């Protein structure tokens, strides 16, 4: 696959999607979004891929949307641009495969909004997070107003968005935006260690579990528990469930497909 702004690598069941526009600090434009969309489709369809890692090239994860491309947009132009980015981000969020963001630097604007779509977020200690849109006279356009409150609560989300303030990696960890903060030179080592641990587990069980969690996220517990029941029952009789139970009884590590 020929991609201009995305690097795609697959090894040992882990796909790494790297944002590759370092001259613009990996800012998102229409071509980056198109390349990301294509890369996500490829890894989603590849049965050998069990975990997907997203990271950035250079000192930036994603520095935000490309202001130069957006400049001059009005009305339907900006609506279409926002819908395009939001649709790709939603596709990432709904992937059946677990995703990890390895935040190597700046995650501003659309970059911050993107990492909110991933399942697990690991950052190096120098990473910075920010939603600066109100300082530019605009509204976050890739659904940051919707996802951030679910992550940190409405009051804290309003503070972060209304002030446009910079968050350190330590701030992100304290707020629950990030799962883990590691030294700069340990970011990918720690990310791949977690990815490998996940890849060793049942892909079908993780896919069903992820679907159950997504479906029940905004439901009352009495509805959510029945959603969980359905997904739990769906896992029984699968090759992975049979192998998992057999390995437990035989006191050996499971060998999932």
Secondary structure by P-SEA (a helix, b strand, c coil): cccccbbbbbcccbbbbbbccccccccccaaaaaaaaaaaaaaaacccccbbbbbbccccccccccccccccccaaaaaaaaaaaaaaaaaaaaccbbbbbbccccccaaaaaaaaaccbbbbcccbbbbbccccccccccccccccccccccaaaaaaaaaacccccaaaaaaaccccccccccaaaaaaaaaaaaaaaccaaaaaaaaaaaaaaccccaaaaaaaaaaaaaaacccaaaaaaaaaaaaccccccc
